[in-house]
């Protein structure tokens, strides 16, 4: 099967492209390499020294004999996107190709507008390209659990059945996004749902939790294949960030009380979820939603787990409760369902002491690359 991975040079995209190639898919990567540009623009760098995409792909072929086609360009350019898809002829389209940072979208008006235009227009272009040339292809789109917010009821997988004034219907689950980035994902979901309904397209929206880890079977094969690992206040995510902070002796940066609860998953499960979705495509005309996470943790719990794991290997780890730069509840109810991928065969890698040890040791190995000036949050949601 031919699968194109849009955003295949990024954190989730690179690991997924290699995993799918290793599983026997004919893989192409489409990427405008903007993730590297944003780092340069912000003056930050990934903890790990990642090679240029061309060298990464060449090394993958040398090690495995498997080829990955590369298309460098922007999906907001419809002519480029349409031409690329016609050349590659995908049967499945995996879409990671968006600006994925909530803090980046909240820097200022310019970054908010860019995030929404980039994400929404890019996805709309994919939908139109599918309608025109690949109506039978399956779109596997990376969404986010952040679309739901933190409602005071259980979070279902995409849809909720409601009884109101004696009538009953199953409707899209209400959305309460917490940033202009998360809003762009909500707009994507609405657009994809509409396109499936009117054009008979098929799509799976994977509402992913916070991803942690760096190594998969494939990215661990060679230093040239290593994945990026972000620790800065704009692109770094909670658990990865905490492990790197612990390795360099910086207090763990917990926002507010740390009672914010979210869904989390290992990057090894991210790549398997994509594979499962491709192998079990949505029906024609269906917009299917899976909640893609394996465990729920509060930020405070994660920090304490990293503190304990760090102390076990001789690190002095402190926790610092910072004023929360975001507008969100510090403590709240959060119970989300995640059975659909499990029912299709996902066997999760749960967070363990051994994995935390591995992450901490990995952070120790590259801690000389850390710029301590980039650790604290610099973006605020609040009106100044």
Secondary structure, DSSP 8 states (H G I E B T S, - for coil): -EEEEETTTSHHHHHHHHHHHHTT-EEEEEE--HHHHHHHHHT---SS----HHHHHHHHHHHHS--EEEEES-TTSHHHHHHHHHHH--SEEEE--S---HHHHTS-HHHHHHHHHHHHHHHHHHHHHHHHH-TTSEEEEEEEGGGT---SS-B-SSEEEEEETTEEEEEE-----SSHHHHHHHHHHHHHHHHHHHH--EEEEEEE-EEE----TTTTS-GGG------STTT--HHHHHHHHHHHT--EEEETTS--EEEEEEHHHHHHHHHHHHHT---TT-EEEEEE-SEEEEHHHHHHHHHHHHHHTT----EEEE--SS-S-SS----B---HHHHTT-------HHHHHHHHHHHHHTGGG--GGGSS-----S--
